[in-house]
Amino acid sequence: MSGKYLVTGGAGYVGSVVAQHLLEAGHEVVVLDNLSTGFREAVPAGASFIEGDIRDAAKWVDPTFDAVLHFAASSQVGESVVKPEKYWDNNVGGTMALLAAMRSAGVRKLVFSSTAATYGEPETTPIVESAPTSPTNPYGATKLAVDHMITSEATAHGLGAVSLRYFNVAGAYRTPSHGTFGERHDPESHLIPLVLQVAQGKRDAISVFGDDYPTPDGTCIRDYIHVADLAEAHLLALDAARPAEHLICNLGNGNGFSVREVIETVRQVTGHPIPEVVAPRRGGDPAVLVASAQTARERLGWKPSRADLAGIVADAWEFAQQRGK
Ligand SMILES: NC(=O)c1ccc[n+]([C@@H]2O[C@H](COP(=O)([O-])OP(=O)(O)OC[C@H]3O[C@@H](n4cnc5c(N)ncnc54)[C@H](O)[C@@H]3O)[C@@H](O)[C@H]2O)c1
């Protein structure tokens, strides 16, 4: 059955890919984005666009929406350390305003972009949802606070919600007729697009932050999930959301790749030598972050189908080349 969905942050990387998937599935999509880190041209053709802020959500959330998919947030870990107030205001204050608007309008279904950063340094790997949550930066703390807020909204007011805790989102989504949707953060902080910038000649070398971790090649291991696999999970989450329940699901491939493996894969895909420079470890960077996606498999019926790192990098490379300099 087709529905009408409000997509906050739909001019950003993940939100635009999910909005495009919703349109392809025959749904009506309204994107709400203040363009603080997003791009007007990333909003899929076919979606309505409101340039506005989630902190003013009451102006736009009305009873005609079947659900809200909430991507809008500030999400730069480093910036959150030096400007925590921005993160508490936008991520927590913004979501509080959104939840209030949904309550007033009677919109009772939410899918929220949470993050692996809610866990902090994991005690065991792969990480399950019942693992301790002890974020190591304000970004993760604000996302965890929002998860708690959503749980109490579900308990007190019957909201049906799913929080998806993404691990490292990567890759690009190529559509048959509407171009390719990909990652373009500014400043960029994610490893794959940064390494691709070296291949494009936009950077001289890639910094490897620490090569003395207790991992096989000494560099950090992360779980990379293709943005199209992630988008499919959001559509499944809309079906899985039940009134008065807050379901939390990790989303990752369950496979870890080290920083050096990523760099080597980019060398193979692009044919560029990719010089690397070893830099000191960054505080709060765990050695290994790998998801258990067992809950997503069981509760959403989700299965990633694009887990191959070379394929993820090839899609991101195509998008980077398309955008050019
Ligand atoms: N990309 C990842 O690897 C990753 C991992 C874990 C979680 N997440 C979460 O997923 C979501 C999307 O991430 P992304 O990588 O697409 O980021 P992004 O910066 O590309 O997209 C966020 C969008 O939200 C918009 N926005 C921010 N504050 C807003 C506000 N107050 N009102 C309206 N719009 C606002 C921005 O303009 C942008 O278009 C974020 O919530 C992020 O925390 C991302």
The ligand as an ORCA input file, in Angstrom:
! r2SCAN-3c Opt
* xyz 0 1
  N      26.769      8.677      6.927
  C      27.035      7.820      7.908
  O      27.995      7.014      7.833
  C      26.143      7.771      9.125
  C      26.410      6.814     10.120
  C      25.575      6.747     11.233
  C      24.491      7.612     11.345
  N      24.276      8.542     10.390
  C      23.114      9.449     10.552
  O      22.345      9.414      9.374
  C      21.741     10.682      9.139
  C      22.067     11.143      7.742
  O      23.493     11.240      7.606
  P      24.151     11.751      6.254
  O      25.490     11.136      6.165
  O      23.180     11.609      5.156
  O      24.342     13.307      6.628
  P      24.082     14.603      5.723
  O      24.755     15.729      6.438
  O      24.449     14.340      4.304
  O      22.494     14.781      5.817
  C      21.839     15.415      6.887
  C      20.799     16.346      6.286
  O      20.045     16.945      7.346
  C      19.875     18.323      7.057
  N      19.667     19.004      8.350
  C      20.524     19.096      9.394
  N      19.956     19.774     10.402
  C      18.697     20.114      9.992
  C      17.623     20.806     10.599
  N      17.719     21.336     11.823
  N      16.468     20.951      9.894
  C      16.339     20.449      8.639
  N      17.333     19.775      8.024
  C      18.505     19.622      8.701
  C      21.141     18.737      6.339
  O      21.006     19.906      5.547
  C      21.406     17.485      5.478
  O      20.772     17.580      4.218
  C      22.240     11.611     10.231
  O      21.261     11.662     11.241
  C      23.491     10.906     10.732
  O      23.742     11.208     12.074
  C      25.065      8.650      9.268
*
